[in-house]
Each structure stands twice: as C-alpha cells, then as structure tokens.
Amino acid sequence: MSAKSDQQQHWAATKRLTFLTLVIWAVVSFVIHWFGSSLNSESFPGAYFMAGMGSQVIFVILVFWFSVRQNSIDEEYGMSEGD
C-alpha cells in the first residue's frame, strides 16, 4: 500500500473512533440525566446524584479507552509516537 492510502485509512479509523467516543459521551452526559428525576423515589432520593457520579466514572474510563484504542490504531498504520 502507498503511504497516502495508509494515511487515509488511519484518518478514517481515527474519525470512526472519535465519532463513537462522542456518541458515548453524549449518551452519558445527556440521556442518562434526562431520566434523573424519574430515578428518584421515596426510599432513594439520591438517584440523580448517583447518575452524576456514575457518569464521571464512565468519563474517566472513556478517556483511557480512547487513548488505548487510538494508540493501537496509530501502531496499526505505522504512525505511533515511536515511529
């Protein structure tokens, strides 16, 4: 394959990963919290708070997952930092 083709494939894989990450971020940021008030009950009124704290944990995991996945894409196409 040519270097241009590798760059195009790398960029396509990076765009897919970025789009997927943004979709996950949007769902965790907005969709879960839209239902926060319905999560509250008489026995557990802090469900909305728990959704907020859980989303922060998911964001940390998402950052590390993105980093590992992007690094593997970079290595696959010979564009890692060590190259």
C-alpha positions as CSV (number, residue, x, y, z in Angstrom):
1,M,0.0,0.0,0.0
2,S,1.1,3.5,-0.6
3,A,1.8,6.0,2.2
4,K,-1.1,8.1,1.1
5,S,-3.5,5.2,1.3
6,D,-2.2,4.4,4.8
7,Q,-2.8,8.0,5.9
8,Q,-6.3,8.0,4.5
9,Q,-7.1,4.7,6.3
10,H,-5.6,6.0,9.5
11,W,-7.6,9.1,9.3
12,A,-10.8,7.1,8.6
13,A,-10.2,4.9,11.6
14,T,-9.5,7.9,13.8
15,K,-12.7,9.6,12.7
16,R,-14.7,6.5,13.4
17,L,-13.2,6.2,16.9
18,T,-13.8,9.9,17.6
19,F,-17.4,9.7,16.5
20,L,-18.0,6.7,18.6
21,T,-16.4,8.4,21.6
22,L,-18.6,11.5,21.1
23,V,-21.7,9.4,20.9
24,I,-20.9,7.6,24.1
25,W,-20.1,10.9,25.8
26,A,-23.4,12.4,24.6
27,V,-25.4,9.5,25.9
28,V,-23.7,9.5,29.3
29,S,-23.9,13.3,29.5
30,F,-27.4,14.0,28.4
31,V,-29.6,10.9,28.0
32,I,-29.0,9.4,31.5
33,H,-29.6,12.7,33.2
34,W,-32.9,13.4,31.3
35,F,-34.2,10.4,33.3
36,G,-32.7,11.5,36.5
37,S,-35.8,12.9,38.1
38,S,-37.7,9.7,37.4
39,L,-34.9,7.7,39.1
40,N,-35.7,9.3,42.4
41,S,-38.1,7.5,44.8
42,E,-39.2,7.9,48.4
43,S,-36.7,5.3,49.5
44,F,-33.8,6.6,47.5
45,P,-34.0,10.3,46.6
46,G,-30.3,10.5,45.5
47,A,-30.6,8.5,42.3
48,Y,-29.9,11.7,40.2
49,F,-26.8,12.3,42.2
50,M,-25.7,8.7,41.7
51,A,-26.2,9.1,37.9
52,G,-24.0,12.2,38.0
53,M,-21.2,10.4,39.9
54,G,-21.5,7.4,37.7
55,S,-21.1,9.5,34.6
56,Q,-17.9,10.9,35.9
57,V,-16.5,7.4,36.4
58,I,-17.6,6.5,32.9
59,F,-15.8,9.6,31.5
60,V,-12.6,8.6,33.2
61,I,-12.9,5.1,31.7
62,L,-13.8,6.6,28.3
63,V,-10.6,8.7,28.3
64,F,-8.4,5.7,29.0
65,W,-10.2,3.5,26.5
66,F,-9.9,6.2,23.8
67,S,-6.2,6.6,24.5
68,V,-5.5,2.8,24.3
69,R,-7.6,2.4,21.1
70,Q,-6.1,5.4,19.4
71,N,-2.6,4.1,20.2
72,S,-3.5,0.7,18.6
73,I,-4.8,2.5,15.5
74,D,-1.6,4.5,15.3
75,E,0.6,1.4,15.6
76,E,-1.5,-0.5,13.1
77,Y,-0.8,2.2,10.4
78,G,2.8,2.9,11.4
79,M,2.1,6.3,12.9
80,S,2.8,5.7,16.6
81,E,4.9,8.2,18.5
82,G,7.9,5.8,18.4
83,D,8.0,5.8,14.6
